[in-house]
Amino acid sequence: MARKNLPPSARQRRLGTELRRLREQADLSVTRAAALLGFSQPQVSSIETGRFAVSADRVRAMARSYTCADEAHIDALAEMTGGRTRGWWEEYREILPPDTLDLAELEHHATALRTAAVIHLPGLLQTRPHAHAVISDVVPALSPPDVEHRVSYRIKRQAVLHGEEPTPLTAIVHEAALHMGFGGPDVARAQLKNLLDMSEREHITLLVIPFGAGTFPSSGQGIHYMSGTAPALDTVQLDTDHGSAFLDTQPQLAKYRTILDRMEGCSLEPAKSRDLIRRIAADI
């Protein structure tokens, strides 16, 4: 599909949202902003909805017109220009839902990742057989080709954890997820071994919340926190039965940072987390 026909990605929409926030903070209407910038009103509106690609120089000009003095924030916004990144996820453009591809693009650009899961293990740490077992059991049922597409997509997402400059990951996992046994004993043992192997990597911190930890916030949903090149550009992704929900307002980001901090506070330290995983694996 030609680039001009692609709908705006979450990253493009986020750039537009941030430019709109800067305009509103400067107390400028779309009409006034267009006059200051020498744009038409439709151009400003299209930029703010992510439908119109904008250059780094134009972003800097808009920030100056909106009297933004945060150079780090302006630099981070300028880095988000240039249209949609033509990453590996584009091969799934006609196969998977758009919000699925948005997640891969956001992970690709994130400077750090924090994820929390209670029943299901984080997708970034799943083995292929484990992912296949989980995805095969969704409702409504998927066809075998659709299952394979989703499994391969999930495994390819894990590229951010490999290579010369892997993205730092902190993964919080409840003990319940370690006992689920998706795919049967052999798959479960291999999955737990993979968790242990990945947790030994310098850029990965795996923390387990034990059954005895008691209550903790957001115990019923998975949380995926992606750090941007500036704190104001962070994004939270929540898994729902109807797809992904992306949150990016400052109150929302602050809320989920607090939730993840509290979940980490309920967790065992990394060495004790690995010991618990080994004990569970030995009992399978």
Contacts in CASP RR format, 6 or more apart in sequence:
PFRMAT RR
TARGET T0000
AUTHOR 0000-0000-0000
METHOD contacts of the structure
MODEL  1
MARKNLPPSARQRRLGTELRRLREQADLSVTRAAALLGFSQPQVSSIETG
RFAVSADRVRAMARSYTCADEAHIDALAEMTGGRTRGWWEEYREILPPDT
LDLAELEHHATALRTAAVIHLPGLLQTRPHAHAVISDVVPALSPPDVEHR
VSYRIKRQAVLHGEEPTPLTAIVHEAALHMGFGGPDVARAQLKNLLDMSE
REHITLLVIPFGAGTFPSSGQGIHYMSGTAPALDTVQLDTDHGSAFLDTQ
PQLAKYRTILDRMEGCSLEPAKSRDLIRRIAADI
1 93 0 8 1.000
1 94 0 8 1.000
3 83 0 8 1.000
3 84 0 8 1.000
6 84 0 8 1.000
6 93 0 8 1.000
7 98 0 8 1.000
8 49 0 8 1.000
8 50 0 8 1.000
8 51 0 8 1.000
8 84 0 8 1.000
9 84 0 8 1.000
9 85 0 8 1.000
9 98 0 8 1.000
9 101 0 8 1.000
9 102 0 8 1.000
9 105 0 8 1.000
10 99 0 8 1.000
10 102 0 8 1.000
10 103 0 8 1.000
10 105 0 8 1.000
10 106 0 8 1.000
10 235 0 8 1.000
10 246 0 8 1.000
11 80 0 8 1.000
11 84 0 8 1.000
11 85 0 8 1.000
11 102 0 8 1.000
11 105 0 8 1.000
11 106 0 8 1.000
11 109 0 8 1.000
12 50 0 8 1.000
12 53 0 8 1.000
12 80 0 8 1.000
12 83 0 8 1.000
12 84 0 8 1.000
13 49 0 8 1.000
13 50 0 8 1.000
14 80 0 8 1.000
14 233 0 8 1.000
14 235 0 8 1.000
14 248 0 8 1.000
15 50 0 8 1.000
15 54 0 8 1.000
15 59 0 8 1.000
15 77 0 8 1.000
15 80 0 8 1.000
15 81 0 8 1.000
16 47 0 8 1.000
16 48 0 8 1.000
16 49 0 8 1.000
16 50 0 8 1.000
17 48 0 8 1.000
17 248 0 8 1.000
18 77 0 8 1.000
18 232 0 8 1.000
18 233 0 8 1.000
19 47 0 8 1.000
19 48 0 8 1.000
19 54 0 8 1.000
19 59 0 8 1.000
19 62 0 8 1.000
19 63 0 8 1.000
19 66 0 8 1.000
19 77 0 8 1.000
20 48 0 8 1.000
22 62 0 8 1.000
22 63 0 8 1.000
22 66 0 8 1.000
22 68 0 8 1.000
23 30 0 8 1.000
23 33 0 8 1.000
23 44 0 8 1.000
23 48 0 8 1.000
23 62 0 8 1.000
23 66 0 8 1.000
25 66 0 8 1.000
25 68 0 8 1.000
26 65 0 8 1.000
26 66 0 8 1.000
26 67 0 8 1.000
26 68 0 8 1.000
28 36 0 8 1.000
28 65 0 8 1.000
28 66 0 8 1.000
30 41 0 8 1.000
30 44 0 8 1.000
30 45 0 8 1.000
30 48 0 8 1.000
31 41 0 8 1.000
33 39 0 8 1.000
33 44 0 8 1.000
33 62 0 8 1.000
33 65 0 8 1.000
33 66 0 8 1.000
34 40 0 8 1.000
34 41 0 8 1.000
34 43 0 8 1.000
34 44 0 8 1.000
36 65 0 8 1.000
37 44 0 8 1.000
37 61 0 8 1.000
37 62 0 8 1.000
37 65 0 8 1.000
43 52 0 8 1.000
46 52 0 8 1.000
47 54 0 8 1.000
47 62 0 8 1.000
53 81 0 8 1.000
53 82 0 8 1.000
53 83 0 8 1.000
54 62 0 8 1.000
54 81 0 8 1.000
54 82 0 8 1.000
55 81 0 8 1.000
55 82 0 8 1.000
56 78 0 8 1.000
56 79 0 8 1.000
56 81 0 8 1.000
56 82 0 8 1.000
58 81 0 8 1.000
59 74 0 8 1.000
59 77 0 8 1.000
59 78 0 8 1.000
59 80 0 8 1.000
59 81 0 8 1.000
60 74 0 8 1.000
60 78 0 8 1.000
63 74 0 8 1.000
63 77 0 8 1.000
68 74 0 8 1.000
70 230 0 8 1.000
72 230 0 8 1.000
73 230 0 8 1.000
73 232 0 8 1.000
73 233 0 8 1.000
75 229 0 8 1.000
75 230 0 8 1.000
76 228 0 8 1.000
76 229 0 8 1.000
76 230 0 8 1.000
76 232 0 8 1.000
76 233 0 8 1.000
77 230 0 8 1.000
77 233 0 8 1.000
79 229 0 8 1.000
80 109 0 8 1.000
80 233 0 8 1.000
84 105 0 8 1.000
85 105 0 8 1.000
85 108 0 8 1.000
85 109 0 8 1.000
87 105 0 8 1.000
87 108 0 8 1.000
88 104 0 8 1.000
88 156 0 8 1.000
88 159 0 8 1.000
89 101 0 8 1.000
89 104 0 8 1.000
89 105 0 8 1.000
89 108 0 8 1.000
89 153 0 8 1.000
89 156 0 8 1.000
90 101 0 8 1.000
92 100 0 8 1.000
92 101 0 8 1.000
92 149 0 8 1.000
92 153 0 8 1.000
93 101 0 8 1.000
95 146 0 8 1.000
95 149 0 8 1.000
96 149 0 8 1.000
96 150 0 8 1.000
96 153 0 8 1.000
97 243 0 8 1.000
99 243 0 8 1.000
99 244 0 8 1.000
99 246 0 8 1.000
100 153 0 8 1.000
100 243 0 8 1.000
100 244 0 8 1.000
102 244 0 8 1.000
102 246 0 8 1.000
103 157 0 8 1.000
103 224 0 8 1.000
103 237 0 8 1.000
103 244 0 8 1.000
104 153 0 8 1.000
104 156 0 8 1.000
104 157 0 8 1.000
106 226 0 8 1.000
106 235 0 8 1.000
106 237 0 8 1.000
106 246 0 8 1.000
107 113 0 8 1.000
107 124 0 8 1.000
107 157 0 8 1.000
107 160 0 8 1.000
107 167 0 8 1.000
107 226 0 8 1.000
108 160 0 8 1.000
109 228 0 8 1.000
109 229 0 8 1.000
110 160 0 8 1.000
110 167 0 8 1.000
110 226 0 8 1.000
110 227 0 8 1.000
110 228 0 8 1.000
110 235 0 8 1.000
111 167 0 8 1.000
111 168 0 8 1.000
111 227 0 8 1.000
111 228 0 8 1.000
111 229 0 8 1.000
112 167 0 8 1.000
112 168 0 8 1.000
112 169 0 8 1.000
112 170 0 8 1.000
112 226 0 8 1.000
112 227 0 8 1.000
112 228 0 8 1.000
113 124 0 8 1.000
113 160 0 8 1.000
113 167 0 8 1.000
113 168 0 8 1.000
113 169 0 8 1.000
113 170 0 8 1.000
113 224 0 8 1.000
113 225 0 8 1.000
113 226 0 8 1.000
113 227 0 8 1.000
114 169 0 8 1.000
114 170 0 8 1.000
114 171 0 8 1.000
114 172 0 8 1.000
114 223 0 8 1.000
114 224 0 8 1.000
114 225 0 8 1.000
114 227 0 8 1.000
114 260 0 8 1.000
115 122 0 8 1.000
115 123 0 8 1.000
115 124 0 8 1.000
115 169 0 8 1.000
115 170 0 8 1.000
115 171 0 8 1.000
115 172 0 8 1.000
115 222 0 8 1.000
115 223 0 8 1.000
115 224 0 8 1.000
115 225 0 8 1.000
116 171 0 8 1.000
116 172 0 8 1.000
116 173 0 8 1.000
116 218 0 8 1.000
116 222 0 8 1.000
116 223 0 8 1.000
116 259 0 8 1.000
116 260 0 8 1.000
116 263 0 8 1.000
117 171 0 8 1.000
117 172 0 8 1.000
117 173 0 8 1.000
117 174 0 8 1.000
117 177 0 8 1.000
117 222 0 8 1.000
118 174 0 8 1.000
118 176 0 8 1.000
118 177 0 8 1.000
118 219 0 8 1.000
118 220 0 8 1.000
118 221 0 8 1.000
118 222 0 8 1.000
119 174 0 8 1.000
119 176 0 8 1.000
119 177 0 8 1.000
119 180 0 8 1.000
119 220 0 8 1.000
120 134 0 8 1.000
120 177 0 8 1.000
120 180 0 8 1.000
120 222 0 8 1.000
121 130 0 8 1.000
121 173 0 8 1.000
121 177 0 8 1.000
121 178 0 8 1.000
121 191 0 8 1.000
121 195 0 8 1.000
122 171 0 8 1.000
122 173 0 8 1.000
122 224 0 8 1.000
123 131 0 8 1.000
123 154 0 8 1.000
123 157 0 8 1.000
123 158 0 8 1.000
124 157 0 8 1.000
124 158 0 8 1.000
124 160 0 8 1.000
124 161 0 8 1.000
124 169 0 8 1.000
124 171 0 8 1.000
125 158 0 8 1.000
125 171 0 8 1.000
125 194 0 8 1.000
125 195 0 8 1.000
125 198 0 8 1.000
125 206 0 8 1.000
126 134 0 8 1.000
126 154 0 8 1.000
126 155 0 8 1.000
126 191 0 8 1.000
126 194 0 8 1.000
127 187 0 8 1.000
127 190 0 8 1.000
127 191 0 8 1.000
127 194 0 8 1.000
128 151 0 8 1.000
128 155 0 8 1.000
129 183 0 8 1.000
129 187 0 8 1.000
129 190 0 8 1.000
129 191 0 8 1.000
130 182 0 8 1.000
130 183 0 8 1.000
130 187 0 8 1.000
130 188 0 8 1.000
130 190 0 8 1.000
130 191 0 8 1.000
131 150 0 8 1.000
131 151 0 8 1.000
131 154 0 8 1.000
131 155 0 8 1.000
132 147 0 8 1.000
132 151 0 8 1.000
133 182 0 8 1.000
133 183 0 8 1.000
133 184 0 8 1.000
133 187 0 8 1.000
134 182 0 8 1.000
135 142 0 8 1.000
135 147 0 8 1.000
135 150 0 8 1.000
135 151 0 8 1.000
135 154 0 8 1.000
136 142 0 8 1.000
136 147 0 8 1.000
142 150 0 8 1.000
160 166 0 8 1.000
160 167 0 8 1.000
161 167 0 8 1.000
161 169 0 8 1.000
161 198 0 8 1.000
161 201 0 8 1.000
161 203 0 8 1.000
161 204 0 8 1.000
166 201 0 8 1.000
166 203 0 8 1.000
167 203 0 8 1.000
168 203 0 8 1.000
168 204 0 8 1.000
168 205 0 8 1.000
169 203 0 8 1.000
169 204 0 8 1.000
169 205 0 8 1.000
170 204 0 8 1.000
170 205 0 8 1.000
170 207 0 8 1.000
170 264 0 8 1.000
171 204 0 8 1.000
171 205 0 8 1.000
171 206 0 8 1.000
171 207 0 8 1.000
172 207 0 8 1.000
172 208 0 8 1.000
172 209 0 8 1.000
172 260 0 8 1.000
172 263 0 8 1.000
172 264 0 8 1.000
172 267 0 8 1.000
173 195 0 8 1.000
173 206 0 8 1.000
173 207 0 8 1.000
173 208 0 8 1.000
173 209 0 8 1.000
174 208 0 8 1.000
174 209 0 8 1.000
174 219 0 8 1.000
175 208 0 8 1.000
175 209 0 8 1.000
175 210 0 8 1.000
175 211 0 8 1.000
175 276 0 8 1.000
175 280 0 8 1.000
176 211 0 8 1.000
178 192 0 8 1.000
178 195 0 8 1.000
178 208 0 8 1.000
178 276 0 8 1.000
178 277 0 8 1.000
178 280 0 8 1.000
179 280 0 8 1.000
180 188 0 8 1.000
181 187 0 8 1.000
181 188 0 8 1.000
181 191 0 8 1.000
181 284 0 8 1.000
182 188 0 8 1.000
182 191 0 8 1.000
185 284 0 8 1.000
188 281 0 8 1.000
188 284 0 8 1.000
189 281 0 8 1.000
189 284 0 8 1.000
192 277 0 8 1.000
192 280 0 8 1.000
192 281 0 8 1.000
192 284 0 8 1.000
193 281 0 8 1.000
195 206 0 8 1.000
195 277 0 8 1.000
196 274 0 8 1.000
196 277 0 8 1.000
196 278 0 8 1.000
196 281 0 8 1.000
198 204 0 8 1.000
198 206 0 8 1.000
199 205 0 8 1.000
199 206 0 8 1.000
199 270 0 8 1.000
199 273 0 8 1.000
199 274 0 8 1.000
199 277 0 8 1.000
200 274 0 8 1.000
205 270 0 8 1.000
206 270 0 8 1.000
206 273 0 8 1.000
206 274 0 8 1.000
207 264 0 8 1.000
207 267 0 8 1.000
207 268 0 8 1.000
207 269 0 8 1.000
207 270 0 8 1.000
207 273 0 8 1.000
208 267 0 8 1.000
208 268 0 8 1.000
208 272 0 8 1.000
208 273 0 8 1.000
208 276 0 8 1.000
208 277 0 8 1.000
209 216 0 8 1.000
209 263 0 8 1.000
209 266 0 8 1.000
209 267 0 8 1.000
209 268 0 8 1.000
210 268 0 8 1.000
210 276 0 8 1.000
213 266 0 8 1.000
213 267 0 8 1.000
214 266 0 8 1.000
216 262 0 8 1.000
216 263 0 8 1.000
216 266 0 8 1.000
217 258 0 8 1.000
217 259 0 8 1.000
217 262 0 8 1.000
217 263 0 8 1.000
218 259 0 8 1.000
218 263 0 8 1.000
221 238 0 8 1.000
221 239 0 8 1.000
221 240 0 8 1.000
222 238 0 8 1.000
222 239 0 8 1.000
223 236 0 8 1.000
223 237 0 8 1.000
223 238 0 8 1.000
223 256 0 8 1.000
223 259 0 8 1.000
223 260 0 8 1.000
224 236 0 8 1.000
224 237 0 8 1.000
224 238 0 8 1.000
224 239 0 8 1.000
225 234 0 8 1.000
225 235 0 8 1.000
225 236 0 8 1.000
225 237 0 8 1.000
225 256 0 8 1.000
225 257 0 8 1.000
225 260 0 8 1.000
226 234 0 8 1.000
226 235 0 8 1.000
226 236 0 8 1.000
226 237 0 8 1.000
227 234 0 8 1.000
228 234 0 8 1.000
228 235 0 8 1.000
231 253 0 8 1.000
232 250 0 8 1.000
233 248 0 8 1.000
234 248 0 8 1.000
234 253 0 8 1.000
235 246 0 8 1.000
235 247 0 8 1.000
235 248 0 8 1.000
236 246 0 8 1.000
236 247 0 8 1.000
236 248 0 8 1.000
236 252 0 8 1.000
236 253 0 8 1.000
236 256 0 8 1.000
237 244 0 8 1.000
237 245 0 8 1.000
237 246 0 8 1.000
237 247 0 8 1.000
238 244 0 8 1.000
238 245 0 8 1.000
238 247 0 8 1.000
247 253 0 8 1.000
247 256 0 8 1.000
267 273 0 8 1.000
268 276 0 8 1.000
END
